[in-house]
Amino acid sequence: MRTPPPPRTLWQNALVIALDAAHGATPFRADVLVDGTDIQAVAEVSQPGRPAPSPDTTVVDATGLLITPGLVNAHTHSWEILLRGTSAPLPLEVWTLLSYPPTGVAPASERLVHLRTVVAALESLRGGATTLLDDTGELPGQTPAGIAEVFRAYDATGIRATCTGTGIDVPIVDRLPFADEVLPAEVLAASRDSMPPSAVVQEAFFAFSREARMLARPYPRLRYALSPSAPQRVTDEFLVRAADEAREHGEVLHTHLLETKLQQTLALSRYPGRTIVEHLDTLGVLGPNLTAAHGVWLTPHDLELLAASGATVAHNPVSNLKLGSGTLPWRAMHDEGVRVALGSDGASSNDSMRMLDVLKQTALAHTLSDPDYRGWPLVPEVLHAGTVAGARAAGWGDRSGSLTPGLAADLVVYDLTATTAFTPLNDAAQQLVFAENGASIAEVWVDGRCVLRDGRSTLVDEEALLAEFREEASRYLADQLPRWRQLQRSLEPAVRKAYLRAWGRAL
């Protein structure tokens, strides 16, 4: 059965934050017309040429509504939905022993992968996000069947997404500074012996990518991207091959970049005389299709290189706080012209995928790192990062990110009277960032279709799916989680030594 075309809808006299070239984040009154999948008009009520409704148009009196572009989550991990609430604040290198255990992981069933992804999509939509860059991952390894379920789940919920194939060909012990000095010899040997030769890993990864790319093609709102996990987690050969293939296919190249102090410390020994970013530049990896998550420990020259290349840094302030990773140089990045998007990171390092939370944290966290308040994040910058820059970072800049005629109707409708967030209504943009938590969201539209209304999916039976997920997740974790916790406990003392040493601290 063919899906019926999306309706023609006209919101009259809405308060609009368009994030377009003409208005930026300045609110204004307008009529918004959606026809099919796209925005056909955003016409200021004070100007001539307002769209007239036709007989097949649904007309909405939007006087009490605010319409904005959907937010874009430019870095998350849907895998981590399984591990929400399992970790207190911990450094990344300790936290990852539980959330991404290097051994002892049984594959999740295809059904559990599907359900887990549905939860990620629903939570994202309820938090105002219409697009995700999901650094999908899968333990113990990705399979075509697994990513096919991810695609099916995202398609079923109506969200827009770019999903990655994630590759690593460096043993975990060689991603930790001072590993040879802090880890037992048997742990070092076992880790290095367990990693297949790089050539074998690469052939499997790029074969998977070819199949995943084909699996994504039937879905107009889904795309595939390559994700060499991080420069310290892959060989140069892997990284260069991934960059070349991403350019060949017009895809996003996604990676983690200088998230922690330990990664900066490791780079000093791995790339003598140059930073990681300088090394990436030498390899020819930097470019406008690169989206690098975190970017906390960047030098001034790194910023120059990133700006010149057109790459995007996906800022994850909530995750950075929970993992103690540090504070991204927000003002220096903007002064240098580096593109900055926003991400929630995963639901284990953040415990939430609500992008409205990320907006607020972005606006607030940097007040602690810079005494010059004139350099603190501005609301228009935060909203641009969460929409326009995010769409570009996720590979959807050609279709979404602003309320611009000709782009897809990916939008969020807020009821200005549903809660106290916009009461009194003084500045809708300021209140969207600092006061709104998602409770005012009346509808979420993706590709011209209402996919969420009054907090409920219009496309899937979320009550039944969530109940099934709770049962499946509980069954899977009952056996797995205790063993992962034991692994974390056994390795934590050695990793702690490396962590404190990188910070110049003694035990």
C-alpha positions in Angstrom: 0.0 0.0 0.0 1.4 3.4 -1.0 1.8 6.0 1.8 -0.6 8.9 1.1 1.0 12.3 0.4 1.5 14.6 3.4 -1.2 17.2 3.8 -1.2 20.8 2.8 -1.2 22.8 6.0 -1.2 26.6 6.6 -0.4 28.0 10.0 -1.7 31.6 10.1 -0.2 34.3 12.3 2.3 32.0 14.1 5.2 33.3 16.1 8.2 32.0 14.1 11.9 31.5 14.8 13.1 30.6 11.3 16.9 30.4 11.7 16.9 31.4 8.0 19.3 33.9 6.3 17.0 36.8 6.6 15.8 36.5 10.2 18.3 34.3 12.1 17.0 33.7 15.6 14.8 36.8 15.8 11.1 35.9 16.3 8.5 37.3 14.0 4.9 36.8 13.0 4.3 34.8 9.9 2.1 32.4 7.9 3.8 29.1 7.4 2.6 26.9 4.5 3.6 23.3 4.2 2.7 21.5 0.9 3.7 17.9 0.6 7.1 17.2 2.2 8.4 20.8 1.9 8.0 24.3 3.3 6.3 26.3 0.5 6.2 29.7 2.2 7.1 31.6 5.4 5.4 35.0 4.9 5.6 37.8 7.4 2.2 39.0 8.3 3.3 42.6 8.0 4.4 42.1 4.4 2.3 41.6 1.3 2.0 38.2 -0.4 0.7 36.1 2.4 -0.4 32.6 1.1 -4.0 32.1 0.5 -5.6 28.7 1.5 -6.9 26.4 -1.2 -9.9 24.1 -0.6 -7.5 21.2 0.2 -5.6 23.2 2.8 -5.9 22.6 6.6 -5.8 26.1 8.1 -4.6 26.5 11.7 -5.0 29.7 13.8 -1.5 29.8 15.1 -1.7 33.0 17.1 -0.8 31.1 20.3 1.8 28.9 18.7 5.6 29.1 18.2 7.1 27.3 15.1 10.8 26.6 14.9 13.0 24.3 12.9 13.5 20.9 14.4 16.6 20.5 16.4 19.5 18.4 15.1 21.4 16.0 17.4 24.8 16.0 15.6 26.3 13.3 17.8 24.7 10.4 19.7 24.9 6.7 20.2 21.6 4.8 20.2 23.4 1.7 21.6 23.7 3.4 25.0 19.9 3.5 25.5 20.4 0.0 27.0 22.8 1.5 29.7 20.9 4.5 30.9 21.4 5.0 34.6 24.3 2.5 35.0 27.1 4.9 35.6 27.8 7.7 38.0 30.0 10.6 36.7 33.4 9.0 35.7 36.2 9.8 33.3 35.6 8.5 29.8 38.4 6.0 30.0 36.9 4.4 33.2 33.2 4.9 32.1 33.9 3.2 28.7 34.9 -0.1 30.4 31.2 -0.6 31.3 29.4 1.2 28.5 31.7 -0.3 25.8 33.2 -3.4 27.4 36.1 -4.7 25.3 35.2 -8.3 25.9 32.4 -10.5 27.0 29.5 -8.9 25.1 26.8 -11.2 23.7 25.2 -9.8 20.5 21.8 -8.2 21.0 18.9 -9.7 19.2 17.7 -8.0 16.1 14.4 -7.3 17.8 16.2 -5.7 20.8 18.2 -3.5 18.4 15.0 -2.4 16.7 13.2 -1.6 20.0 16.3 0.2 21.4 16.4 2.4 18.3 12.6 3.2 18.6 13.2 4.4 22.1 16.1 6.7 20.9 13.8 8.1 18.2 10.8 8.7 20.4 12.9 10.4 23.1 14.6 12.6 20.5 11.3 13.7 19.0 9.9 14.5 22.4 12.9 16.7 23.1 12.4 18.7 19.9 14.9 16.9 17.6 13.9 15.9 14.1 17.3 14.7 12.9 20.0 12.5 14.4 23.6 11.7 13.6 23.7 8.3 15.2 27.2 7.0 15.7 25.4 3.7 15.8 28.0 1.2 16.8 27.1 -2.3 18.0 28.9 -4.7 20.3 30.6 -7.1 19.7 30.4 -5.9 16.1 28.0 -4.4 13.5 26.2 -6.6 11.1 24.0 -5.8 8.1 21.1 -7.4 9.9 21.6 -5.1 12.9 21.9 -1.8 11.0 18.9 -2.9 8.9 16.8 -2.9 12.1 18.2 0.5 13.0 17.0 1.8 9.6 13.6 0.1 10.0 13.1 1.6 13.5 14.0 5.1 12.5 11.8 4.9 9.4 8.8 3.6 11.4 9.0 6.5 13.9 9.3 9.1 11.1 12.5 10.7 12.2 15.4 11.8 9.9 18.7 10.1 10.6 22.3 9.5 9.5 23.6 6.2 10.8 27.2 5.3 10.9 29.3 2.2 10.5 31.9 2.4 13.3 35.4 1.0 12.8 38.3 0.4 15.2 41.5 -1.5 14.3 43.8 -0.5 17.3 43.8 -2.6 20.5 42.2 -0.9 23.4 45.4 -1.0 25.5 47.1 1.0 22.8 44.5 3.8 23.1 45.5 4.4 26.7 48.6 6.5 27.5 51.2 4.8 29.7 49.5 1.5 29.1 52.8 -0.5 29.1 53.6 1.0 32.5 50.2 0.7 34.3 48.7 -2.5 32.9 49.7 -6.1 33.7 51.7 -7.9 30.9 49.0 -10.5 30.5 46.3 -7.8 29.9 48.5 -6.1 27.3 49.2 -9.4 25.5 45.6 -10.5 25.6 44.3 -7.2 24.2 46.8 -7.0 21.4 46.3 -10.7 20.5 42.5 -10.2 20.3 42.7 -7.5 17.6 42.8 -9.1 14.1 45.3 -7.6 11.6 44.3 -4.2 10.4 43.9 -5.4 6.8 41.3 -8.0 8.0 39.4 -5.4 10.0 39.4 -2.9 7.2 38.1 -5.4 4.6 35.3 -6.4 6.9 34.4 -2.8 7.7 34.3 -1.6 4.1 32.4 -4.6 3.0 29.8 -3.9 5.7 29.7 -0.3 4.6 28.9 -1.3 1.0 26.0 -3.4 2.2 24.8 -0.8 4.8 24.8 1.9 2.1 22.5 -0.2 0.0 20.2 -1.0 2.9 19.7 2.8 3.5 18.7 3.6 0.0 15.0 2.7 0.1 14.5 5.2 2.9 14.4 8.9 1.9 15.0 10.2 5.4 17.9 7.9 6.2 21.6 8.1 5.1 24.7 6.1 5.9 28.0 7.6 7.1 31.5 6.3 7.8 32.9 6.6 11.3 36.5 5.7 12.0 35.9 6.0 15.7 38.7 8.3 16.7 42.3 9.0 15.4 43.8 7.1 18.4 41.4 4.1 17.8 42.3 3.5 14.1 45.4 3.2 12.0 46.3 6.0 9.6 45.6 3.6 6.7 42.1 3.0 8.0 41.4 6.7 8.5 42.6 7.7 5.1 40.7 4.9 3.4 37.5 6.0 5.2 38.0 9.6 4.3 38.5 8.8 0.6 35.4 6.6 0.6 33.3 9.2 2.3 34.2 11.8 -0.3 33.6 9.3 -3.1 30.0 8.7 -1.9 29.3 12.2 -0.7 28.9 11.0 2.9 29.6 12.4 6.3 32.9 11.3 7.8 32.3 11.1 11.6 34.9 10.7 14.3 35.6 11.6 18.0 38.3 14.2 18.4 40.3 15.2 21.5 37.5 14.5 23.9 39.7 14.0 27.0 43.1 15.0 28.5 44.3 11.4 28.1 43.7 11.6 24.4 45.7 14.7 24.2 48.5 13.0 26.2 48.5 10.0 24.0 48.7 12.1 20.9 52.0 13.7 22.2 53.7 10.3 22.0 51.9 9.1 18.9 52.4 12.2 16.7 55.7 13.7 17.9 55.9 17.4 17.0 52.4 17.8 15.9 48.8 17.7 17.2 46.2 15.2 16.2 44.5 17.9 14.0 47.8 18.8 12.4 48.3 15.1 11.7 44.8 14.8 10.2 45.6 17.8 8.0 48.7 16.1 6.8 46.8 13.0 5.9 44.2 14.9 4.0 41.4 13.9 6.3 40.1 17.4 7.1 37.3 18.7 5.0 33.8 20.1 4.9 32.2 16.6 5.3 34.1 15.9 8.5 32.0 16.0 11.7 34.2 15.6 14.8 32.6 15.1 18.1 33.8 16.9 21.2 36.9 18.9 20.3 37.6 19.9 23.9 41.4 19.9 23.8 42.1 21.9 20.7 45.0 24.3 20.2 44.7 27.7 18.5 46.4 26.3 15.4 44.0 23.4 15.4 41.1 25.9 15.3 42.7 27.6 12.3 43.0 24.3 10.4 39.4 23.2 11.2 38.0 26.6 10.2 40.0 26.6 6.9 38.8 23.0 6.1 35.1 23.7 6.7 34.9 20.8 9.2 32.3 20.8 11.9 32.8 20.2 15.6 29.8 18.6 17.4 29.8 20.0 21.0 28.4 17.7 23.7 28.3 19.8 26.9 26.2 17.5 29.0 28.4 14.5 28.3 31.5 16.5 28.8 30.3 17.5 32.2 29.3 14.0 33.3 32.6 12.5 32.2 34.7 15.4 33.4 36.2 15.8 29.9 36.7 19.6 30.0 35.2 22.7 28.3 35.2 23.2 24.6 36.7 26.7 23.6 33.3 28.1 22.4 34.3 31.7 21.9 37.7 30.9 20.4 36.0 28.6 17.9 33.5 31.2 16.9 36.1 33.9 16.6 38.2 31.6 14.4 35.2 30.7 12.2 35.0 27.0 13.2 31.5 25.4 12.5 30.0 24.3 15.7 27.0 21.9 16.0 25.4 20.3 19.1 25.0 16.8 20.3 23.5 14.9 23.3 26.1 12.1 23.1 24.7 8.7 24.2 22.1 7.9 26.9 24.8 6.5 29.1 27.2 9.4 29.2 24.3 11.9 29.3 21.3 9.7 30.3 19.1 11.7 28.0 18.8 12.5 24.4 16.7 15.7 24.9 18.3 18.3 22.7 16.4 21.1 24.6 18.5 20.2 27.6 21.6 20.5 25.4 20.7 24.0 24.3 20.4 25.2 27.8 23.6 23.5 29.0 25.5 25.0 26.0 24.3 28.5 26.9 25.3 28.0 30.6 28.4 25.8 30.9 30.8 28.3 29.3 30.0 31.0 31.9 32.3 29.0 34.2 35.3 28.9 31.9 35.6 32.5 30.8 35.3 35.5 33.2 34.7 37.9 30.2 30.9 37.7 30.0 31.0 39.3 26.6 32.4 36.1 25.3 29.7 33.8 26.7 27.5 32.0 24.3 24.7 34.0 22.7 21.2 32.6 22.2 21.3 33.1 18.4 24.7 31.2 18.3 23.2 28.3 20.4 20.1 28.0 18.2 22.1 28.2 15.0 24.4 25.4 16.3 21.4 23.3 17.2 19.7 23.6 13.8 21.5 25.0 10.8 25.0 23.8 11.7 23.6 20.6 13.0 21.8 19.8 9.8 25.0 20.3 7.9 27.0 18.2 10.3 24.6 15.3 10.0 24.7 15.5 6.2 21.2 17.1 5.8 22.1 20.7 5.1 20.5 20.3 1.7 17.1 19.4 3.2 16.7 20.8 6.7 18.0 23.1 9.5 15.8 26.2 9.0 12.3 27.3 8.0 13.2 28.2 4.5 10.9 27.6 1.5 12.2 24.6 -0.5 13.6 22.8 2.5 11.8 19.9 4.1 9.1 20.7 6.6 11.1 19.5 9.7 9.6 21.7 12.4 8.4 21.8 16.0 5.2 23.5 17.1 5.1 24.8 20.6 1.9 25.8 22.4 2.8 29.2 24.1 0.0 28.7 26.7 0.4 25.1 27.5 2.9 25.6 30.3 4.5 28.6 32.1 7.7 28.5 30.0 6.6 31.3 27.7 4.6 33.1 30.4 5.0 36.1 30.2 6.2 36.1 26.7 9.1 38.5 26.6 11.6 36.9 24.2 10.6 33.6 22.6 14.2 32.7 21.6 15.6 33.3 25.1 12.8 31.4 26.7 13.1 28.5 24.2 16.7 28.1 25.3 16.5 28.8 29.0 12.9 27.9 30.0 11.4 25.3 27.7 11.9 21.6 28.5 9.7 20.0 25.9 6.4 20.2 27.8 5.1 22.9 25.5 5.6 20.9 22.4 2.3 20.3 20.7 3.5 18.7 17.4 6.6 17.6 15.7 6.7 17.4 11.9 9.3 15.6 9.7 9.2 15.8 6.0 5.8 17.4 6.0 4.2 14.8 8.2 3.1 15.1 11.9 5.0 12.4 13.7 4.4 13.4 17.3 1.3 15.1 18.7 0.7 15.9 22.4 3.8 13.9 23.3 2.7 10.7 21.6 3.8 9.1 18.3 1.3 9.3 15.5 3.0 6.4 13.7 3.8 3.6 16.1 2.1 2.0 19.1 4.7 3.3 21.6 3.0 1.9 24.7 3.3 -1.7 23.3 6.8 -1.1 22.0 8.1 0.4 25.2 6.6 -2.4 27.3 8.3 -4.9 25.0 11.6 -3.1 25.2 11.6 -3.0 29.0 11.2 -6.8 29.0 13.8 -7.5 26.3 16.3 -5.1 27.8 15.9 -6.5 31.3 16.4 -10.0 30.0 19.5 -9.1 28.0 21.2 -7.1 30.8 20.4 -9.5 33.6 23.3 -11.7 32.5 25.5 -9.2 30.8 25.7 -6.2 33.1 27.2 -8.0 36.2 30.0 -9.3 34.1 30.7 -5.9 32.6 30.7 -4.3 36.0 33.3 -6.9 37.2 35.5 -6.1 34.2 35.3 -2.4 35.0 36.2 -3.0 38.6 39.2 -5.2 37.7 40.7 -2.7 35.2 39.8 0.6 37.0 42.9 0.8 39.2 45.3 0.7 36.3 43.2 3.1 34.2 43.1 5.5 37.2 46.9 5.5 37.3 47.0 6.6 33.7 44.3 9.1 34.2 45.9 10.8 37.1 49.3 10.7 35.5 48.0 12.5 32.4 46.7 15.3 34.7 50.1 15.5 36.4 48.6 14.0 39.6 50.2 11.3 41.7 48.2 8.5 43.5 
